Amino acid sequence: MPKKNQSLIDDILRRTQQCDTPLREKIELLIESYQKEGSAREQMLEERVIEEIDKREEREKILQSQAKMAAMGEMMDAVAHQWKQPLNALSMYGDLLKMDFESGDVTPAYIDKFVDDIQEQIDHMVSTLNEFRTFFRPDKEPEPFGLKRCTQSVLLLIHDEMLRNNINVIVESKREIIIKGIENEFKHLLLNLLSNAKDAIAEHDPATREIHIRFYKRGLHIFVEVEDSAGGIPDAILSDIFKPNFTTKKKGKGTGIGLYMSTQIAQKMNGTLIAANVHEGARFSLKLPLP
């Protein structure tokens, strides 16, 4: 019962002490009825609030699942592109070995070089597969991890995709910076930003096809920035891009979940994610507290 309502009831009861018994009893019955009804209303309100919270949590779970599936699809596509080149190379090595054997050029030194070249291609495929496996492995507790190392892991997965789109990814920060969080969730965030930048460049086809990544400390915060050269985001939609299910991509090309989930990950890390138009494109800035 709110304090204001309770004070009013106490005042009425105090004043009814001077009334005759029938009137006083009638007033007391009315107050009792009001209190019961008020309790019922409060209980209904509480139940409604709990119901709305449950609905919101269920929607969040669905969005998270959709975002994970979308990211998995992109990653599988990236792995396919990553493996295409070494598989072609291995096939070519087989043809070369046959030709060189027939021509008598196969020597012990040739075999040693041949084995090293094959192992290099296999190592590349294994490292890509390992990154893909760990990318979707659920981490439960926030732990310290390095931004530079984490960025390199993500870039390894999308390296061939960037090459295919003739995009130069430049990591401007050379020194390692340690932050605290769930590393795989941060990888999802970074992948979303890089994928959006790649798609924007592919769509607008600017003369300069670059994505710049930088991270640095300033005051009590750490900043992570992803900046593209795709011409920027239209002002009319700049305030909407982080909303769930909002996308400017053609049907079947985008889910509208990536940036929304990125903001959720940023908030989970006690940070903020914002976007702004700068220079020749858009810059996404993640602001995090020092660990």
C-alpha positions in Angstrom: 0.0 0.0 0.0 1.6 3.4 -1.0 2.5 5.6 2.0 0.2 8.4 0.8 -2.9 6.1 0.7 -2.0 4.6 4.1 -1.7 8.0 5.7 -5.1 9.0 4.4 -6.7 5.8 5.8 -5.1 6.3 9.2 -6.5 9.9 9.2 -10.0 8.6 8.4 -9.9 5.9 11.1 -8.7 8.5 13.7 -11.6 10.8 12.8 -14.2 8.0 12.8 -13.5 7.3 16.5 -15.9 10.1 17.4 -18.7 8.6 15.2 -21.4 6.3 16.3 -20.8 2.5 16.1 -22.9 1.7 13.0 -21.2 4.5 11.0 -17.8 3.6 12.2 -18.3 -0.1 11.4 -19.5 0.9 7.9 -16.5 3.1 7.3 -14.2 0.3 8.5 -15.8 -2.2 6.2 -15.4 0.2 3.3 -11.7 0.7 4.1 -11.2 -3.0 4.4 -12.8 -3.5 1.0 -10.6 -0.8 -0.5 -7.5 -2.4 1.0 -8.4 -5.8 -0.4 -9.1 -4.3 -3.8 -5.9 -2.3 -3.7 -3.9 -5.5 -2.8 -5.6 -7.3 -5.8 -4.7 -4.4 -8.1 -1.1 -4.4 -6.9 -0.9 -8.2 -7.4 -2.4 -7.9 -10.9 0.1 -5.2 -11.7 3.0 -7.3 -10.3 1.8 -10.3 -12.4 1.6 -8.1 -15.5 5.1 -6.7 -15.0 6.5 -10.2 -14.6 4.7 -11.4 -17.7 6.1 -8.5 -19.7 9.6 -9.2 -18.4 9.3 -12.8 -19.4 8.1 -11.8 -22.9 11.0 -9.5 -23.3 13.6 -12.1 -22.2 12.0 -14.6 -24.6 12.3 -12.1 -27.4 16.0 -11.4 -26.5 16.7 -15.2 -26.6 15.1 -15.4 -30.0 17.1 -12.5 -31.3 20.3 -13.9 -29.8 19.6 -17.2 -31.5 19.0 -15.5 -34.8 22.1 -13.5 -34.5 24.2 -16.5 -33.7 22.8 -18.4 -36.7 23.4 -15.5 -39.0 27.0 -15.2 -37.7 27.5 -18.9 -38.1 26.4 -18.7 -41.7 28.8 -15.9 -42.4 31.6 -17.7 -40.7 30.9 -20.9 -42.6 31.0 -18.9 -45.8 34.3 -17.3 -44.7 35.8 -20.7 -43.9 34.8 -22.0 -47.3 36.6 -19.1 -48.9 39.6 -19.6 -46.6 39.9 -23.3 -47.6 39.3 -22.7 -51.3 42.8 -21.4 -52.0 44.8 -24.1 -50.1 42.6 -26.9 -51.5 43.3 -25.6 -55.0 47.0 -25.4 -54.1 47.0 -29.0 -52.9 45.3 -30.1 -56.1 47.9 -28.2 -58.1 50.8 -29.8 -56.1 49.4 -33.2 -56.9 49.5 -32.4 -60.7 53.0 -30.9 -60.4 54.3 -33.9 -58.6 53.0 -36.2 -61.3 54.5 -34.1 -64.1 57.9 -33.6 -62.3 58.1 -37.4 -61.5 57.5 -38.2 -65.2 60.2 -35.8 -66.3 62.7 -37.1 -63.7 62.9 -33.9 -61.7 61.9 -35.5 -58.3 64.8 -35.4 -56.0 65.2 -35.7 -52.2 65.5 -31.9 -52.0 62.4 -31.6 -54.2 60.4 -33.9 -51.9 61.5 -31.9 -48.8 60.3 -28.7 -50.4 57.1 -30.4 -51.6 56.3 -31.6 -48.1 57.0 -28.2 -46.6 54.7 -26.5 -49.1 51.9 -29.0 -48.4 52.3 -28.6 -44.7 52.0 -24.8 -45.0 48.7 -25.1 -46.7 47.4 -27.7 -44.2 48.5 -25.5 -41.3 46.5 -22.6 -42.7 43.4 -24.8 -43.0 43.8 -26.2 -39.5 44.3 -22.7 -37.9 41.2 -21.5 -39.8 39.2 -24.5 -38.5 40.4 -24.0 -35.0 39.4 -20.3 -35.0 35.9 -21.3 -36.4 35.5 -23.9 -33.6 36.5 -21.6 -30.8 34.5 -18.7 -32.2 31.2 -20.5 -31.3 32.3 -22.1 -28.1 30.3 -20.6 -25.2 32.3 -18.8 -22.6 30.5 -18.2 -19.2 32.7 -15.9 -17.2 34.4 -12.6 -18.2 38.1 -12.9 -18.4 41.0 -10.6 -19.5 42.0 -10.9 -23.1 44.1 -8.9 -25.6 42.4 -6.7 -28.2 45.2 -7.1 -30.7 45.3 -10.9 -30.5 41.5 -11.1 -30.6 41.3 -8.8 -33.7 43.9 -10.9 -35.5 41.8 -14.0 -34.8 38.7 -12.4 -36.4 40.8 -11.1 -39.4 42.2 -14.6 -40.0 38.6 -15.8 -40.5 37.6 -13.1 -43.0 40.9 -12.5 -44.7 40.0 -14.2 -48.0 36.6 -12.6 -48.0 38.2 -9.1 -47.7 40.6 -10.1 -50.5 37.8 -11.2 -52.7 36.1 -7.8 -52.3 39.5 -6.0 -52.8 39.3 -4.4 -49.4 42.4 -3.4 -47.4 42.0 -3.9 -43.7 44.4 -1.7 -41.7 45.1 -2.3 -38.0 46.6 1.0 -36.9 47.2 0.0 -33.3 50.4 -1.9 -32.7 50.5 -2.3 -29.0 48.4 -4.9 -27.1 45.6 -3.6 -24.8 44.0 -5.9 -22.3 40.2 -5.7 -21.7 37.9 -7.8 -19.6 34.8 -9.6 -21.0 33.7 -12.7 -22.8 36.1 -12.9 -25.7 33.8 -14.8 -28.1 31.1 -12.3 -27.6 33.5 -9.5 -28.4 34.6 -11.4 -31.5 30.9 -11.4 -32.6 30.7 -7.7 -32.1 33.9 -7.0 -34.1 32.8 -9.4 -36.8 29.4 -7.6 -37.1 31.2 -4.2 -37.5 33.7 -5.6 -40.1 31.0 -7.4 -42.1 28.8 -4.3 -42.2 31.8 -2.2 -43.4 32.6 -4.8 -46.0 29.0 -4.9 -47.3 28.8 -1.1 -47.4 32.0 -0.9 -49.5 30.8 -3.7 -51.8 27.5 -1.9 -52.3 28.8 1.7 -52.8 32.0 0.7 -54.6 34.1 3.7 -53.5 37.5 4.5 -55.1 39.2 3.9 -51.8 38.3 0.5 -50.4 39.7 0.5 -46.8 38.6 -0.5 -43.3 40.6 1.0 -40.4 40.7 -0.6 -37.0 42.2 1.2 -34.0 42.1 0.7 -30.3 43.6 3.0 -27.6 43.3 4.1 -24.0 42.0 7.6 -23.1 41.5 8.6 -19.4 39.6 5.8 -17.6 38.3 4.2 -20.8 39.4 2.0 -23.7 38.2 2.8 -27.2 37.8 0.4 -30.2 37.0 2.0 -33.6 36.1 0.5 -37.0 36.0 3.1 -39.8 35.2 2.4 -43.4 35.5 4.4 -46.7 32.0 3.6 -48.0 30.6 7.2 -47.9 28.8 7.2 -44.6 25.3 6.4 -43.3 22.4 8.5 -44.4 21.4 11.0 -41.7 17.8 9.9 -41.9 18.5 6.4 -40.6 21.6 7.0 -38.5 19.5 7.0 -35.3 17.8 3.7 -36.3 20.6 1.4 -37.2 20.9 -0.1 -33.8 17.2 -1.0 -33.6 16.3 -4.7 -33.8 15.3 -6.0 -37.3 16.3 -2.7 -38.9 18.3 -3.2 -42.2 18.9 -1.3 -45.4 20.1 -4.4 -47.2 18.1 -6.0 -49.9 15.7 -8.8 -49.0 17.6 -12.0 -48.1 20.9 -10.1 -47.6 20.5 -8.8 -44.1 18.7 -9.7 -40.9 18.8 -6.4 -39.0 20.1 -8.2 -35.9 23.9 -7.7 -36.1 24.2 -4.1 -34.9 21.4 -4.6 -32.3 23.2 -7.6 -30.8 26.4 -5.6 -30.9 24.9 -2.9 -28.7 23.7 -5.7 -26.3 27.2 -7.1 -26.1 28.6 -3.6 -25.5 26.2 -3.0 -22.6 27.0 -6.4 -21.2 30.7 -5.2 -21.1 29.5 -2.0 -19.4 30.3 -0.1 -22.5 28.6 1.9 -25.2 28.6 1.6 -29.0 27.9 4.6 -31.2 28.1 5.4 -34.9 29.0 8.7 -36.7 29.9 9.8 -40.2 33.5 10.9 -40.5 35.8 11.7 -43.4 34.9 9.3 -46.3 32.7 6.9 -44.4 31.2 5.7 -41.1 33.0 5.1 -37.8 31.7 2.8 -35.1 33.2 3.5 -31.7 33.0 1.1 -28.7 33.8 2.7 -25.4 34.7 0.4 -22.5 35.8 0.9 -18.9 39.4 0.0 -18.0 39.5 -3.5 -16.5 
